[in-house]
Amino acid sequence: MNKDKIIEKNIREKLEKERVSYGVDVNVRCINGHVTLYGIVDNLSEKNHAQKIAESVEGVEKDVSLVNLVVQKLSRYDLSLPDLVITANNGTVTLSGYVNNLKEKELANEAAQSVNGVKKVINHIKIREKS
């Protein structure tokens, strides 16, 4: 079994063990140590939890320091966005989650782009619908 298959297996096992508290259908793909999780969870908190589980597995490549720098930059922009998920892979930062308006979405994008080491920003942020 190659390294990527072992990582996938270990993540699946950890997800199975942790999913007692919620129903989750998450699939795992690993290429050269870079993991992609895809599937269905009930809410953003469960998505974040699944991501943390995957990141905790030995052999998974991650850009944790880059994510931390983006979070710090967001706080300098006075953006405290609890519903924002930030991931990084080889200098590419992906923003996802929800914000209240277009200005917050643009500021989050600008903040991520201004961090040294960020090569590309993929912005999947959605604007909450007003009820």
C-alpha positions in Angstrom: 0.0 0.0 0.0 1.5 3.4 -1.0 1.8 6.4 1.3 -1.3 8.2 0.0 -3.5 5.1 0.4 -2.2 4.7 4.0 -3.0 8.4 4.8 -6.5 8.0 3.3 -7.1 4.8 5.3 -5.9 6.5 8.5 -8.1 9.5 8.0 -11.2 7.4 7.2 -10.6 5.3 10.4 -10.3 8.5 12.5 -13.4 10.0 10.9 -15.4 6.8 11.6 -14.2 6.8 15.2 -15.1 10.4 15.7 -18.5 10.4 13.9 -20.4 9.0 16.9 -21.8 12.5 17.7 -23.1 13.3 14.2 -24.0 11.8 10.9 -21.4 12.5 8.3 -20.6 11.2 4.9 -17.1 12.4 4.1 -14.8 10.9 1.4 -11.1 11.2 1.4 -8.6 11.6 -1.5 -4.9 12.0 -1.0 -2.3 12.8 -3.7 1.3 13.3 -2.7 0.3 13.9 0.9 -2.2 16.6 0.0 -5.7 15.6 1.2 -9.1 16.6 -0.1 -12.2 15.9 1.9 -15.5 15.9 0.1 -19.0 14.8 1.0 -21.9 15.9 3.2 -21.9 17.1 6.7 -24.7 18.8 8.7 -23.0 22.1 9.4 -19.8 24.2 9.2 -18.7 23.1 12.6 -18.7 19.4 11.5 -16.8 20.4 8.3 -14.1 22.1 10.5 -14.0 19.1 12.8 -13.4 16.7 9.9 -10.7 19.0 8.5 -8.9 19.0 11.9 -9.1 15.3 12.1 -7.5 15.0 8.6 -4.8 17.5 9.5 -3.9 15.5 12.6 -3.0 12.4 10.6 0.7 11.8 10.2 2.0 12.4 6.6 -0.6 15.0 5.7 1.0 18.1 4.1 -0.4 21.3 5.3 0.4 25.0 5.3 -0.7 25.7 8.9 1.5 28.8 9.3 0.1 30.3 6.1 -3.4 29.8 7.5 -2.4 31.4 10.8 -0.9 34.4 8.9 -4.2 34.9 7.0 -6.2 34.7 10.2 -3.9 37.3 11.8 -4.3 39.6 8.7 -8.1 39.2 8.9 -8.1 40.4 12.5 -6.0 43.4 11.5 -8.8 44.2 9.0 -11.2 44.1 11.9 -12.8 41.0 10.4 -13.7 38.5 13.0 -15.6 36.0 10.9 -16.5 32.8 12.9 -18.2 31.3 9.8 -15.1 31.5 7.6 -12.9 28.5 6.8 -9.4 29.0 5.6 -7.2 26.3 4.1 -3.9 26.4 2.4 -2.1 24.0 0.1 1.3 24.9 -1.6 0.7 28.6 -1.3 -2.9 28.5 -2.6 -5.3 29.8 0.1 -9.0 28.8 -0.2 -11.6 30.9 1.6 -15.0 29.4 2.2 -18.0 29.9 4.5 -20.3 32.8 5.0 -20.1 36.6 5.5 -22.7 39.3 5.9 -22.1 41.4 2.8 -20.0 41.9 -0.3 -17.6 44.2 1.5 -16.6 41.5 4.0 -16.1 39.0 1.2 -13.8 41.5 -0.7 -11.9 42.4 2.5 -11.3 38.7 3.3 -10.0 38.2 -0.2 -7.8 41.3 0.0 -6.4 40.2 3.4 -5.5 36.7 2.1 -3.8 38.2 -1.0 -1.7 40.5 1.1 0.0 37.7 3.1 3.6 36.9 2.1 3.8 33.4 0.7 0.3 33.3 -0.7 0.5 32.6 -4.4 -3.2 32.3 -5.2 -6.5 32.9 -3.4 -9.6 30.9 -4.3 -12.6 32.6 -2.8 -15.7 30.4 -2.2 -17.2 32.7 0.4 -20.9 33.1 0.2 -23.0 36.1 1.3 -25.7 35.3 3.8 -29.2 35.9 2.6 -31.1 38.4 4.6 -34.3 37.0 6.1 
